Each structure stands twice: as C-alpha cells, then as structure tokens.
Amino acid sequence: MSNYSAAALAYKNGELSEAETRYRQLVNMHPDYAEGWFKLGNIYVRTGQYDAAENMYKQAAQLNPEDAKIWNNLALANIKKAVAVLDEGAQHVQQGSADQKNMLLLRDRIVQNVVAEK
C-alpha cells in the first residue's frame, strides 16, 4: 500500500492520529502536495486545533488557489474558532451579565447565519 493510500485509508476510517502522521510525512516529502495540506487542515478542525487548521489551509491555498473547497474550509475553520472563543469568553465573564448575554447572542447569530447559508 502506498503512503498516499495509507493516509487516505486512515483518514477515511477516522483514525485521525494515524492520518495526521501519514499526511505530515507526505507533505514533508512532497511540500507541493496540496491535498495533504488540505487533509491536515480537516484533521485539525475535527480536533479543535483551529490555528493549525488555518495554517494548513493557507498552505493548500498557496499551492492550489483555484480550489474552492480549500477557501470554504478555511472560512469555516475561522467561524468555528470564533464560536469557540465566544464560548470560552462566556465562561469567564460574570454569569447572567449583559456582557455574557451579548457574547452568547453574537455566537448564536454566527451559528444561525452559517446554518441559514446552507
């Protein structure tokens, strides 16, 4: 089985740690492998590592700027990051305060707008 096939199979089976390792090896050997960078971005989104995901998608976009799925996933990673930031912030501000309510309202607006766009 080729390295590409092994990485794809691990990814398909949800073995994210194995897939990450294999895609990392592939992009280290073949830095122009845009699909590898893209898959790493997907893995990092699925594991809540939004900054890492953003970096992987940007690398993929540099290599393949006409691929709309890369740009869509980059935007979604940033939206998920924004929601996570608002969730964390809401835990730290005074419970029930106007600030917390505003944060949760912004979070809900972001989520509703993304869902409405589909």
N, C-alpha and C positions, 0 to 999 in steps of 0.2 A: 504494500500500500504506500503510495507516495505521501510526502509530507503534507501536500495540499489536501489530499483525500482524508488523511487522518485528522487534520484540523477541522475540515468541514464536517466530518462524522461526529467528532466530539462536540462541536457547536450544535449540530442538529439534535444530538441526544441530550443537550442541556448540561453537558459536562464542562462548565464554564472555566474552571481552573485549568483543566487539560487543554481546552480550546485556546485559552489565553496563552499558555506556554507555547503551544504549537504555532499560533499566529505570530507571537513575538519572535520565535525562531525564524519564521518565514520572512518577516519584514526586516529582520536584522541581516538575513542573507540576500534579500531582494527588496531594497528600500523603495523601489518604484512599484511595488505590489499594492495598488490602491485598495483592492478588495480586502486584503489583510488588515490594513489600517481601519477600513470601514467596519469589519467584523470586530476588531478590538474596541472600537467605539461602542458598538452594540453591547458587547460584553460589559463594558464599564457602565453603561447606562443601566443595564439589568442588575448590576451590583451596587448601584447608587454612587458610583465614582464619577460624578459629573464633570469635574475639571479634567480628569484623564480622558473621558469620553470626548470632550470638546477638542482636546489636543489631537486625538486620533482622527476625528472627523476633519479637522483642519488640514492634517497631513494628507488624508484621502482627497480632499477638495483641491489641494495644490496639484495633485497628480492627475485628477480627473474632474476638472471644474464644470464639465457639462452634465455630470451625473446628478440629477435632481434628488435622488434618494439620499445622497450624502448631505445636501443642504437641508432637506426636510428633517433628517435625523439630528443634525447639528442644532437646528432651531428647537426641536422637541427636547433635546438634552438640556438646553438652556431654560426652557419652560419648566421642566421637571426640577431643575436646580433652583429656580425662583420659588417654586412651590415649597421645596424642602427648606429653603431659607425662611420663608414666611412661617412654616410650621414650627421651626426651631425658635424663631423670634417670639412667636405667640406663647411659647412655653416660658419665656424669660421675663416678659413684661407682666405687669400687675393683672392678675386674673379678673376678667369682667370689666376691665378699664376700656375707655374709649379707644386707646391705642391698640389694645388687643383686638377689639371688635373691628377696627379699621384694617388691621393686618389680615384677619380672617375673611373680611369682606373682599379685600383685594385678591386673596388666594382663591376664593370662590369664583370671583369674576374671571380670573385667568383660566381656571378649570372649565367653567361653563363656556367660555369663548372657544377654547380648544375643542371641546366636545361638539359645540354647535357648528364648527367648521367642517367636521367630518361628513 
